Amino acid sequence: MTRRQFRAVAVQPQWSVSDFATPAAFQRWLGGQLRQAEPKLARDKPNLVVLTELNGLPLLLLGGVRAQTFAGAARELVLRHWPAVLHIMLTERVSPIRAVQFHLSRVTVPLYLTVCRDLALSYGVYLCCGSLPMPRYFLSGGEVRRVPGVLTNQTVIFGPDGRLVGCTDKVHLTPPEEAGGLDFSAGRLDELRVFPTPVGDLGVAISLDAFRADVIGALREQGCTVLLQPDANGSAWTADEGLPPDPAHLRPQPVAWLESSWQVTTSGQIRYAVNPMVVGNLLDLTFDGQSAITGRLDEGTPQSYAMTEPRGGFLELLPWLAEGSDDALREAGRVRAAGSGHPLQNEYRTGVLAADLELSPAHLPPPPPTPHEQALRAWLGQTT
């Protein structure tokens, strides 16, 4: 049987509030990422394009907000939609922030899905769309219904024919995603699945999940050969890690990041990994990082994240925006962060990475669609 040869593409975009002011602005922003990637797409083999975590979250800001902080914007949205939000709070016993996300999902989810589907179809690629706050849906009497109370950080994958391949929820949430923040529901480890395709047996570990042994183990046991790690790292890249395993010994974030995709592939757990990261200041929040495509330790030219020594395993790596001593790099990250007031504030590096990958022929059966996936396909006019 013919081995699978394909090209993996990771896009590192920059976002801003204006990209989400209108549906047309969002379509331009997301479409711009595929246009930027187009010169790197293969013409003689399938392509896999991976976008960044929570790129659908700022759709909550459709129509604009006056607030200058994300917490202020959340309060503004709750008050703007108060009657509907109050009804959802009382009937589903959820927080105001989760209720407003449910209310706005009537607009944000169809917009996100249709834009992503159309991009996959237009460019003829397998598209891991990033992720968005996603309610859980099901079909009842031919109608799409929402499961009360459930809101996950979910990625969606489309095929080059525009058909929904599958969905994956984030299992391990960060503090800003938990109660008191965005108030997402945690995904379930036993619901993780691998999707066999011509561009690999795809398993998704959204951001923090790629650092967690239980998630990687579950995907590996199911035969995952290409790990997708959509990411939105919410702080300066050269600051200290936010979730240290040992609080007494804080490490720079780039050092900690070696324990995600790079470690997964260089340790032989999963063959390849694709880790795109978004950059840019969104209201008062800072996002930064280095996108990468990783493989075995003996592959790639020696290179590594900022503040770490060169090493193998990086098939492609987007350079960070500065070089120098650790102190100089920390300062370079600080002055670009939200609220710094420095002339370099919000000046980040964007780009596209591409690597040609090869795997043995597919042998895994596709997992049966979940009720949620069947509902999304029906919503998109696709047969289940």
URQUI-V533371 format. One record per backbone hydrogen bond with DSSP energy under -1.0 kcal/mol. CO is the residue of the C=O (numbers start at 1). NH is the residue of the N-H. If there is no record, write none. Layout:
CO|NH  CO|NH
//
This chain:
4|359  6|357  7|48  8|355  9|50  10|353  12|351  13|279  16|19  17|20  18|21  21|63  22|26  23|27  24|28  25|29  26|30  27|31  28|32  30|34  31|35  32|36  33|37  34|38  37|40  38|41  46|7  47|126  48|9  49|128  50|11  52|55  56|59  57|60  58|61  59|62  61|64  69|73  70|74  71|75  72|76  73|77  74|78  75|79  76|80  77|81  79|82  81|85  82|86  83|87  84|88  85|89  86|90  87|91  88|92  89|93  95|99  96|100  97|101  98|102  99|103  100|104  101|105  104|107  104|108  105|109  107|111  108|112  109|113  110|114  111|115  112|116  113|117  114|118  115|119  116|120  117|121  118|122  119|123  120|125  126|49  127|158  128|51  131|56  132|154  134|152  136|147  138|145  140|143  143|140  145|138  151|185  152|134  153|170  154|132  155|168  156|129  157|165  157|166  158|127  159|162  163|159  166|157  168|155  170|187  174|177  175|178  176|182  177|184  178|181  178|183  188|191  189|192  195|202  197|200  200|197  200|202  201|225  201|226  202|195  203|228  206|209  207|210  208|211  209|212  212|216  213|217  214|218  215|219  216|220  217|221  219|224  220|223  225|272  226|203  227|274  228|205  230|207  231|278  233|235  233|288  236|239  239|253  246|249  251|241  252|256  253|257  256|259  257|260  260|264  261|265  262|266  263|267  264|269  264|270  265|268  272|227  273|294  274|229  275|292  276|231  279|15  282|285  285|282  287|280  291|318  292|275  293|315  293|316  294|273  296|299  299|313  303|311  305|308  311|303  313|295  316|293  325|329  326|330  327|331  328|332  329|333  330|334  331|335  336|346  337|340  342|345  344|347  351|12  353|10  355|8  357|6  359|4  370|374  371|375  372|376  373|377  374|378  375|379  376|380  377|382  378|381
//
